[in-house]
Amino acid sequence: MAAQGRGTGGLADPADDAAAYRAAREVPREGLGAWREAVAEEAGLRPGMTVLDVGAGTGGFATAFREWFGVDVLAVEPSAAMRALIPADDGITVLEGRAEALPVGDGCADAAWFGSVVHHIEDLVAAARETRRALRPGAPVLIRNVFPGRAERDLRLRFFPETADSVAYYPPVEHVVTVFTAAGFHRTALRTLPQESAPTLAAYADGLRRGTDSKLRSLSDAAYARGLDRLRAAAAADPTEKAVSWMDLLVLRADG
Ligand SMILES: C[S@@+](CC[C@H](N)C(=O)[O-])C[C@H]1O[C@@H](n2cnc3c(N)ncnc32)[C@H](O)[C@@H]1O
């Protein structure tokens, strides 16, 4: 994961960090219905196809894709602690590597998935070139991310508005499209989709782990405390409100 921030939310041990990431950041499968539907529509994944999961983290989406679509997954992840938690099975191959130098053969995959990772990639130009190399002609790259100027309905921005300061440095949609277009892709869709992060705002607040989230880590302790107060107040005002957060799905397709 990215380096620790200036607040006190960081975790010292990478293994603790990865376990906390899984507990706090993996969205429960039942909260991802809209994402399952959108990926099905955009990528047409079928059993026997191969999906390249770039920056797979603890494998939440690798296992979801396997369960939803019966695909084989190549899960590429640079962090040993995160990789150790990916449930490898005969359909999920776990690989050490980075987006900029993918440890896979040419034209080996039918789709690529970047889940909350483009803002972590140091050399996006190399990553786009590598993704094009790894994909078959016509294959989609599916980018799930928060983008600057489009994140108002993300729960973290709603309750911790200062997180917008770090999102402002994320690559904007237009930049990602330009970089991938230069590498041999064309843009086909940009959709904003909901996920149910927890059944209530109170449960969402209980599950927050600041050290697992680069946006929350970037806050001062005072800003984080103010955000938690806002969140707890909203949870008390409407104990039935579900914790629904929205993110973008940007889809590009390999030329040819
Ligand atoms: C916020 S996590 C997202 C994990 C997973 N995709 C998900 O949606 O739960 C970002 C992941 O990107 C990985 N990462 C950071 N730099 C990377 C790079 N250059 N190439 C590939 N993955 C990278 C981190 O180790 C981390 O596991």
The ligand as an SDF file (V2000), in Angstrom:
LIG
                    3D

 27 29  0  0  0  0  0  0  0  0999 V2000
   -6.4600    0.7810   -2.6190 C   0  0  0  0  0  0  0  0  0  0  0  0
   -5.6740   -0.7520   -2.9540 S   0  0  0  0  0  0  0  0  0  0  0  0
   -6.8690   -1.5340   -4.0330 C   0  0  0  0  0  0  0  0  0  0  0  0
   -6.8380   -3.0310   -3.9720 C   0  0  0  0  0  0  0  0  0  0  0  0
   -7.9000   -3.7510   -4.7880 C   0  0  0  0  0  0  0  0  0  0  0  0
   -7.7510   -3.5000   -6.2020 N   0  0  0  0  0  0  0  0  0  0  0  0
   -9.2870   -3.3580   -4.3290 C   0  0  0  0  0  0  0  0  0  0  0  0
  -10.0440   -2.7420   -5.0870 O   0  0  0  0  0  0  0  0  0  0  0  0
   -9.6270   -3.6900   -3.1770 O   0  0  0  0  0  0  0  0  0  0  0  0
   -4.3970   -0.2960   -4.0750 C   0  0  0  0  0  0  0  0  0  0  0  0
   -3.4700   -1.4640   -4.3890 C   0  0  0  0  0  0  0  0  0  0  0  0
   -2.6040   -1.0870   -5.4720 O   0  0  0  0  0  0  0  0  0  0  0  0
   -1.3280   -1.6410   -5.2160 C   0  0  0  0  0  0  0  0  0  0  0  0
   -0.3410   -0.8900   -5.9960 N   0  0  0  0  0  0  0  0  0  0  0  0
    0.3560    0.2080   -5.6480 C   0  0  0  0  0  0  0  0  0  0  0  0
    1.1720    0.5980   -6.6540 N   0  0  0  0  0  0  0  0  0  0  0  0
    0.9660   -0.2740   -7.6760 C   0  0  0  0  0  0  0  0  0  0  0  0
    1.5110   -0.4130   -8.9900 C   0  0  0  0  0  0  0  0  0  0  0  0
    2.4170    0.4390   -9.4640 N   0  0  0  0  0  0  0  0  0  0  0  0
    1.0800   -1.4300   -9.7620 N   0  0  0  0  0  0  0  0  0  0  0  0
    0.1490   -2.2960   -9.2930 C   0  0  0  0  0  0  0  0  0  0  0  0
   -0.3970   -2.2040   -8.0560 N   0  0  0  0  0  0  0  0  0  0  0  0
    0.0020   -1.2170   -7.2610 C   0  0  0  0  0  0  0  0  0  0  0  0
   -1.1630   -1.5360   -3.7200 C   0  0  0  0  0  0  0  0  0  0  0  0
   -0.1740   -2.4180   -3.2270 O   0  0  0  0  0  0  0  0  0  0  0  0
   -2.5800   -1.8670   -3.2310 C   0  0  0  0  0  0  0  0  0  0  0  0
   -2.7380   -3.2390   -2.9920 O   0  0  0  0  0  0  0  0  0  0  0  0
  1  2  1  0
  2  3  1  0
  2 10  1  0
  3  4  1  0
  4  5  1  0
  5  6  1  0
  5  7  1  0
  7  8  2  0
  7  9  1  0
 10 11  1  0
 11 12  1  0
 11 26  1  0
 12 13  1  0
 13 14  1  0
 13 24  1  0
 14 15  1  0
 14 23  1  0
 15 16  2  0
 16 17  1  0
 17 18  1  0
 17 23  2  0
 18 19  1  0
 18 20  2  0
 20 21  1  0
 21 22  2  0
 22 23  1  0
 24 25  1  0
 24 26  1  0
 26 27  1  0
M  CHG  2   2   1   9  -1
M  END
$$$$
